[in-house]
Amino acid sequence: MDTIREPARNIPVVQDVDIVVLGGGCTGVFAAIRAARLGAKVAIVEAANAFGGTATNGFVCIWHTLTDTTFKKQIIAGLTQEMIDRLRRIPNGIRIHMPPEGDNVPYRGANYHNYHLNTEEMKIELDQMILEAGVTPYLHTRYAAPYMEDGKLKAVIIENRSGRSAIRAKYFIDATADGYLGADVGMEVYYHDTCVLPATMGARVWGWNNLTEPNKRLRTPESQKRIGGRAGWDDMVPGADNVCSWFKSQFPEDCSKADVLTRGEMDARRAIREMMNIFREQDPHGNELSLVALASMIGIRETRQLKCTYQVKTDDILYGHEFEDAIAYCSYPSDIHTAQHISIFRYLDGGERRGSPQGESIYVRWRDDDGPYPTYWQLPYRCLLPEKVENLLICGRAIDTDKGAFGAARVMICLNQTGEACGVAAYEALNNNSTVQKVDPAALRQRMQAGGSIML
Ligand SMILES: Cc1cc2nc3c(=O)[nH]c(=O)nc-3n(C[C@H](O)[C@H](O)[C@H](O)COP(=O)(O)OP(=O)(O)OC[C@H]3O[C@@H](n4cnc5c(N)ncnc54)[C@H](O)[C@@H]3O)c2cc1C
């Protein structure tokens, strides 16, 4: 590739903080708030115009159950619970689907018990929580590069409407989802295979309830050919029951690359138009549909991940292995979407659901013994912890997992906890004037619990 040399220049240091968080999805925001509430001076840098990442700007608005698979034992609290409580106080801020009654209800957490967020109300709540905690927010600001001195990470270079500048910090949290800072400081980057879980565009349409079996219509071979893949997964906006958040499964390609991401965004919008056309041509109420919003960013399920001190394995999840340094709990199944648009859910009770592109499901067993079956699984601090870099932590979907474990850990109720763990761990290291590797897991767990997290 042809190159040019960028001239060296001095840039201003706009802020000196204890901890800087890069990426303002819920994961990053929760990291920043937990550290700031403990007394650290914290800044957060977000490329978009609002916090919340995929949960808000991508319209991905479902948080799954905070309980184990019995629906009786709460295993997640912290800022996830706090956000749910805040949204409950706002009319139509959230819609809650309660778990089914009865003792022998098989756990299918994705469908049964969950929280449907009003993404726009959540943007406002996230702003308020950041300001209440005293975190310095930088919106419309992109992390561009690390600044090192004597091999040590000292600052990050950012770019925004005021130009290029730096934030100096003692500790750094990479919540960019694509692991930008970790990769830039030399952490090993990996992909599970050549096909990542597909990125998906969200759209909101008014008039959805007037249509006849809309998802079925989109799943015919002819519709799939027109829109270039699978579409479906609809969810009503809380309080606006004829307005549907509606999704088009898109690219099993690496959206951490600029050209792929550009193509993905534009092609997904074209496909949304095509879906509208299908309804307009085929449904008696199709012409009443109105496209009221497109997500401001395509939802990305998977790109690259960062090699940390421990890689969480599929069996750690499915057999509920215990870790002394556990910092997050969850009961969500291993949920993998393939390039052929087949979804595979592996549940902790040994059941497996295989969904076809046409939306049909078959149930099989992936486990043929009689158990005992775990009712939740856990993540260790070490899967957020770089082996060498002494003042960096990773949260969000770039954490270290194999493919099957990623299928479970990637959900937001889990990743939110990785953010909280990073915020508290960075504070612990700061407080002890030490490295993130030397953080005592027992002290970390104790401090997380004192701040509202459940530690089992
Ligand atoms: C279509 C779809 C459906 C899904 N369904 C569900 C579901 O039902 N329930 C569930 O729990 N999970 C679901 N997931 C998974 C879940 O949404 C994601 O795994 C999770 O939101 C990732 O969180 P994150 O914090 O790692 O990333 P994000 O939420 O994407 O946050 C990363 C943030 O970093 C910012 N950023 C990136 N680079 C930079 C930079 N250089 N400078 C500054 N900022 C930067 C981004 O703008 C973004 O705001 C789904 C995902 C998709 C795509």
The ligand as an ORCA input file, in Angstrom:
! r2SCAN-3c Opt
* xyz 0 1
  C     -28.451     -7.878     16.567
  C     -27.916     -8.250     17.906
  C     -28.761     -8.845     18.805
  C     -28.315     -9.115     20.077
  N     -29.211     -9.597     20.977
  C     -28.897     -9.538     22.277
  C     -29.885     -9.689     23.254
  O     -31.068     -9.910     22.957
  N     -29.512     -9.598     24.552
  C     -28.217     -9.382     24.918
  O     -27.933     -9.258     26.103
  N     -27.248     -9.252     24.004
  C     -27.564     -9.290     22.698
  N     -26.591     -9.074     21.757
  C     -25.167     -8.966     22.164
  C     -24.851     -7.662     22.878
  O     -25.700     -6.639     22.407
  C     -23.387     -7.246     22.684
  O     -22.529     -8.346     22.861
  C     -22.999     -6.180     23.701
  O     -23.884     -5.086     23.624
  C     -21.573     -5.719     23.486
  O     -21.279     -4.770     24.476
  P     -19.904     -3.965     24.424
  O     -19.944     -2.998     25.545
  O     -18.774     -4.915     24.332
  O     -19.966     -3.203     23.030
  P     -20.835     -1.974     22.559
  O     -22.149     -1.904     23.246
  O     -20.844     -2.046     21.076
  O     -19.995     -0.728     23.062
  C     -18.752     -0.381     22.507
  C     -18.710      1.118     22.442
  O     -17.380      1.537     22.113
  C     -17.456      2.617     21.223
  N     -16.191      2.684     20.485
  C     -15.682      1.759     19.656
  N     -14.502      2.174     19.173
  C     -14.259      3.378     19.740
  C     -13.190      4.310     19.633
  N     -12.127      4.079     18.860
  N     -13.275      5.454     20.341
  C     -14.366      5.701     21.140
  N     -15.399      4.848     21.249
  C     -15.345      3.698     20.568
  C     -18.657      2.294     20.353
  O     -19.167      3.450     19.722
  C     -19.623      1.695     21.373
  O     -20.459      2.660     21.941
  C     -26.966     -8.838     20.450
  C     -26.101     -8.264     19.534
  C     -26.567     -7.967     18.265
  C     -25.640     -7.299     17.314
*
